[in-house]
Amino acid sequence: MVGGFRWAAMFPDEVWEHVFSFLPADADRNAAALVCRAWYRLERRSRWRVFVGNCYAVEPAAAVRRFPEVRAAAIKGKPHFADFNLVPSDWGGGAEAWVEAMAEGWPHLEELRLKRMVVSDDCLELIARCFKNFKVLSLVSCEGFSTAGLAAIAANCRYLRELDLHENEVEDNCLHWMSHFPESCTSLVTLNIACLEGEVNVSVLERLIGRCPNLKTLRLNHSVPLERLVGLLHRAPQLVDLGTGKYAAQHHPELFSRLESAIAGCKNLKGLSGFWEAGPTFLPAIYSVCEGLTSLNLSYATIQGPELIKLISRCKNLQRLWVMDLIEDEGLIAVAASCKLLQELRVFPSDPYGAAQPISLTEHGLVAISAGCPMLHSVLYFCRQMTNAALLTVAKNCPNFTCFRLCIMEPHTPDYITRQPLDAGFSAIVESCKHLRRLSLSGLLTDLVFKSIGASANRLEMLSVAFAGDGDAGLHYILSGCKNLRKLEIRDCPFGDKPLLDNAAKLETMRSLWMSSCSVTLGACRQLARKMPLLNVEVINERKRGLPLELQPDNCPVEKLYIYRTVAGPRSDTPSCVWILR
Amino acid sequence: MSTTETGNSSTTESAVSGLDYEETQLTLAASGASRSELERKRGFSEGVDLSLETKDFLSGSSDEAPISGAGEPSAAKAQVVGWPPVRSFRRNVLKSCTYVKVAVDGTPYLRKVDLEAHAGYQQLLTALEEMFSCFTARNYPNERLVDPVNGTEYVPTYEDKDGDWMLIGDVPWKVRSSSNFTGNIKGFGSHVEAINKEELEGAISTIHGKHHSTENNLVECCDGCLSLHANGFVDEKLRSCRFSSKNTHRLHHCKVNWDPQHLQTMQS
């Protein structure tokens, strides 16, 4: 590599590092690092942000060693289906190994973002103690810690800017954790405690946010009563993003007007969320800021359609809307008429288990949105019925989808008019939306839809499949197509051994594959593991009856399978229900 | 029977005096079905709305049962694990809405029943029968506290945010391994610790057993409140825990309030 070596020596290292600083994307940096040894060396010393999509893909110490100057790290743990209780609770994803390695090798770490990991209070205390310049802690869908751990963060992270707790399971054992923020803490920009279940000392909170002039995001939990919201807003009129606490109280004209004026006083408000227990009474208090809103999350508010329409019609600049299906088709038609800048829509089910009266949210609402909102590119939609015709229309209206997740709540539901599978509809989506990165399928689907996806979904990175397909061909289409597929998660589909073994090499190009309640046998997994040393083939068997897995025959069915590429070899923290095949 | 929606005037109340249940009209509405904005709780206003007329309620026959509203609720149809794909966090918030308050005229406290826990009307009726049969059958199996002086039985109740007195235990407590409920009972000079409902009752019964109270005696306990965390969400504020005498209409005023200042900080 003589030519390369000379070339790199043309400039001093500092110049190259400066050049590399213009490469923020990891993919570009990874490519640069492969050019020559000199560039590898230079790039690794100048990378200060790492993203680890699978905490078991690499040894923590190795990652820390390779990039010694890291200031910001993001790490993900459990597979996505853990959100829906499909992954055993003791599966893994513990953060200790990473936090210990980082404490050792990245003492200057400023930002840590963890998703779907098990984070203990010990971890939080280690973070609080070891990183002197720590500024940002973001925990999303994590568990294993308590408010005592948060107290340690509050007490010791002197420059804390962001404490962002999103949908974590937090044990509440330290009532006064927020009192541990010292008087000298004035640097908070983001405080999101919406997922905490316990009481919050609102007076302490008031004093805290009163001394943090840069606070932009404040998301309260539902223990904060509406009356106290007024005081909090008075102390933080500069807020850009507000998550209310409990949004209900005894009707009181004085409270209403105080609330209304407090909210109106927040001239920079762009995002609203929370609205626990919200009813129609106090909703009009936010009317004054509706025009400026770009993000509105009403998905925890069981407000009815008419009230929702009154509210959302005022939000002419809305870009993101999360709402319950109580909005119904009529409400979505109103949204389509009013919110022309809408980019992301999520409609959640108010009654996932179907016990209540049916709600009039159908394919018509989705079609209306697709027709009325030209900038729409991300959809999550829970409904009970769908037609191919509707999906074809949506595909034609919205060729710019990057994320399309449709959940028809009853498995195997066909087109309710033609009784046909929904292959044609979803095929239209993938054929029309050339930039589709994420897709979730539902309804009655045959192998045909997978043929379309394999052939057309060239930018697809994540695919979720449930209760679909006829046989092996379906999986084969996906694995042999979808050039950019990173994550594939499948449940309750009749996919078996052959497509896995035929496409073993594909699995090394992906981050992970999850298959549960499919038709995979232990023998195929053993073969795969032997053939592909850079994959961890994890077989999860929760039933624990009969022979241990090593003694089971090849034709033993595998209930849950999680395969991921790794350079770290088999992990050492597997629980008794997980076997890593070699 | 009547619903317990305060201010809900659309339910008819049977002319029940004392413990006469010959003719009862059962109307249930989900917690969120209140018409009045004031009573808006975490619930769905289009939740299950059942209307059932039955004679001889306690004997279990419910042949004449005109069902209006939602029709046969399929509250417990076989649920596939993890489907539909709604995050546990979100599901916990929604789940709270399937608890319904049930009151029987003339009884000293109300009960809560989880509609999702019963597969259909028949099962729900049976469960309700059992819940309220203690008032006639006098065979309540979980006798815990008996006043040695006058033989009155006590059960622990709490006052919820509507001002209704509810029997403790219908909404399951989240029993966490390191959680304690501690409080001081003033007047008794005793400190109580309990990790779950059984222990709480046992502890209180021990204390209570040392003192006898007669009807109309007011025994003050300390101030404060304790939040009950049920199934991952704060369901009711336990503002005061009162021991109600069963089988009478008058409530004995032994109030047990929990002082949050005395709640211990847990060591991890």
Boltz contact constraints between the chains, C-beta under 6 A:
constraints:
  - contact:
      token1: [A, 83]
      token2: [B, 87]
      max_distance: 6.0
  - contact:
      token1: [A, 84]
      token2: [B, 82]
      max_distance: 6.0
  - contact:
      token1: [A, 84]
      token2: [B, 85]
      max_distance: 6.0
  - contact:
      token1: [A, 85]
      token2: [B, 81]
      max_distance: 6.0
  - contact:
      token1: [A, 85]
      token2: [B, 82]
      max_distance: 6.0
  - contact:
      token1: [A, 86]
      token2: [B, 82]
      max_distance: 6.0
  - contact:
      token1: [A, 121]
      token2: [B, 268]
      max_distance: 6.0
  - contact:
      token1: [A, 148]
      token2: [B, 268]
      max_distance: 6.0
  - contact:
      token1: [A, 167]
      token2: [B, 89]
      max_distance: 6.0
  - contact:
      token1: [A, 173]
      token2: [B, 266]
      max_distance: 6.0
  - contact:
      token1: [A, 174]
      token2: [B, 265]
      max_distance: 6.0
  - contact:
      token1: [A, 248]
      token2: [B, 40]
      max_distance: 6.0
  - contact:
      token1: [A, 251]
      token2: [B, 38]
      max_distance: 6.0
  - contact:
      token1: [A, 277]
      token2: [B, 42]
      max_distance: 6.0
  - contact:
      token1: [A, 279]
      token2: [B, 37]
      max_distance: 6.0
  - contact:
      token1: [A, 279]
      token2: [B, 40]
      max_distance: 6.0
  - contact:
      token1: [A, 280]
      token2: [B, 37]
      max_distance: 6.0
  - contact:
      token1: [A, 281]
      token2: [B, 37]
      max_distance: 6.0
  - contact:
      token1: [A, 300]
      token2: [B, 93]
      max_distance: 6.0
  - contact:
      token1: [A, 302]
      token2: [B, 44]
      max_distance: 6.0
  - contact:
      token1: [A, 350]
      token2: [B, 44]
      max_distance: 6.0
  - contact:
      token1: [A, 352]
      token2: [B, 84]
      max_distance: 6.0
  - contact:
      token1: [A, 352]
      token2: [B, 86]
      max_distance: 6.0
  - contact:
      token1: [A, 355]
      token2: [B, 73]
      max_distance: 6.0
  - contact:
      token1: [A, 355]
      token2: [B, 75]
      max_distance: 6.0
  - contact:
      token1: [A, 356]
      token2: [B, 47]
      max_distance: 6.0
  - contact:
      token1: [A, 356]
      token2: [B, 48]
      max_distance: 6.0
  - contact:
      token1: [A, 357]
      token2: [B, 46]
      max_distance: 6.0
  - contact:
      token1: [A, 357]
      token2: [B, 70]
      max_distance: 6.0
  - contact:
      token1: [A, 407]
      token2: [B, 84]
      max_distance: 6.0
  - contact:
      token1: [A, 409]
      token2: [B, 84]
      max_distance: 6.0
